[in-house]
Amino acid sequence: MTAGTTAIMRVETVAVSDTEVTRIIAVVGFTETASSATDQIARSFLGFVATVPYQDADPNAARQWVEAHVASSESSKTTFGGAEFSGGRSTVLNSLFYSLELRSLGFGSE
């Protein structure tokens, strides 16, 4: 990363109750173009988010999948236990974004 680069990391959840989360959305953004440094930061943060516990989770496999796919410019999707994972990299108005969405398969798409 270059001097003066701004980075953001954000995680949001969508819940139907205090104990039932239906969706987790995590984003990492940078004010520069993709590089091995930005890819690695996104892999590390979003890989950690992927280890969130839920019924029938496979945190190691989820982290490995995220680390392998999140820096791709093509969106990818897979399922681990009761959650669908999707993510990828995009550029919007000269800013770089890496995203990860975990959606519970036990609920409708809200």
C-alpha positions as CSV (number, residue, x, y, z in Angstrom):
1,M,0.0,0.0,0.0
2,T,1.1,3.5,-0.6
3,A,1.4,6.4,1.8
4,G,-1.9,8.2,2.1
5,T,-4.1,5.2,1.4
6,T,-7.4,5.1,3.2
7,A,-8.8,1.8,4.3
8,I,-12.2,0.9,5.7
9,M,-13.4,-2.4,7.3
10,R,-17.0,-2.8,8.1
11,V,-19.3,-5.7,9.2
12,E,-23.1,-5.4,9.4
13,T,-25.6,-8.0,10.4
14,V,-29.3,-8.5,9.6
15,A,-31.3,-10.3,12.3
16,V,-34.8,-11.5,12.8
17,S,-34.4,-11.6,16.6
18,D,-31.7,-11.1,19.3
19,T,-30.4,-14.7,18.7
20,E,-31.1,-15.3,14.9
21,V,-28.9,-13.6,12.4
22,T,-30.0,-14.1,8.8
23,R,-27.2,-12.3,7.0
24,I,-23.6,-10.9,7.7
25,I,-22.1,-8.5,5.2
26,A,-18.4,-7.6,5.5
27,V,-16.6,-5.1,3.3
28,V,-13.0,-3.9,3.0
29,G,-12.3,-0.8,1.0
30,F,-9.2,1.1,-0.2
31,T,-8.6,4.3,-2.0
32,E,-6.1,2.7,-4.4
33,T,-5.9,0.0,-7.0
34,A,-5.6,-3.7,-6.2
35,S,-2.2,-5.0,-5.1
36,S,-0.8,-8.0,-3.3
37,A,-0.9,-5.9,0.0
38,T,-4.6,-4.9,-0.4
39,D,-5.5,-8.5,-1.4
40,Q,-3.7,-9.9,1.7
41,I,-5.4,-7.4,4.1
42,A,-8.8,-8.3,2.6
43,R,-8.1,-12.1,2.8
44,S,-7.0,-11.8,6.4
45,F,-10.0,-9.7,7.6
46,L,-12.7,-11.4,5.6
47,G,-11.2,-14.8,6.3
48,F,-11.6,-14.1,10.0
49,V,-15.2,-13.0,9.5
50,A,-15.9,-16.3,7.7
51,T,-15.1,-18.2,10.9
52,V,-18.2,-17.0,12.7
53,P,-19.8,-19.9,14.6
54,Y,-23.2,-21.2,13.5
55,Q,-24.8,-24.7,13.4
56,D,-22.9,-27.1,11.2
57,A,-20.2,-24.5,10.5
58,D,-16.8,-25.5,9.1
59,P,-14.7,-22.5,10.0
60,N,-11.4,-23.8,8.6
61,A,-12.9,-24.6,5.2
62,A,-14.9,-21.3,5.1
63,R,-11.7,-19.3,5.9
64,Q,-9.7,-21.2,3.2
65,W,-12.5,-20.6,0.6
66,V,-12.7,-16.9,1.4
67,E,-8.9,-16.5,1.3
68,A,-8.8,-18.3,-2.1
69,H,-11.8,-16.4,-3.7
70,V,-12.3,-12.9,-2.2
71,A,-9.6,-11.2,-4.3
72,S,-11.1,-12.5,-7.5
73,S,-12.7,-9.9,-9.8
74,E,-15.5,-12.5,-10.5
75,S,-18.0,-13.0,-7.7
76,S,-17.9,-16.6,-6.2
77,K,-20.5,-18.5,-4.2
78,T,-20.5,-21.7,-2.1
79,T,-22.2,-23.2,0.9
80,F,-20.9,-24.4,4.3
81,G,-23.4,-26.1,6.6
82,G,-26.5,-23.8,6.8
83,A,-24.9,-20.7,5.3
84,E,-24.3,-19.5,1.7
85,F,-21.0,-17.5,1.2
86,S,-20.5,-15.1,-1.6
87,G,-17.8,-12.6,-2.3
88,G,-15.3,-11.0,-4.6
89,R,-13.5,-7.8,-5.5
90,S,-14.9,-4.7,-7.4
91,T,-13.9,-1.2,-8.2
92,V,-16.4,1.7,-7.7
93,L,-15.5,5.3,-8.5
94,N,-11.7,4.6,-8.3
95,S,-12.1,2.9,-4.9
96,L,-11.4,-0.8,-4.4
97,F,-13.9,-3.0,-2.5
98,Y,-13.6,-6.6,-1.3
99,S,-16.9,-8.1,0.0
100,L,-18.1,-11.2,1.8
101,E,-21.8,-12.0,2.4
102,L,-22.9,-14.9,4.6
103,R,-26.6,-15.7,4.3
104,S,-28.5,-18.2,6.5
105,L,-30.2,-20.8,4.3
106,G,-32.8,-21.2,7.0
107,F,-34.4,-17.9,6.2
108,G,-35.7,-16.3,3.0
109,S,-33.7,-13.7,1.1
110,E,-34.7,-10.4,2.7
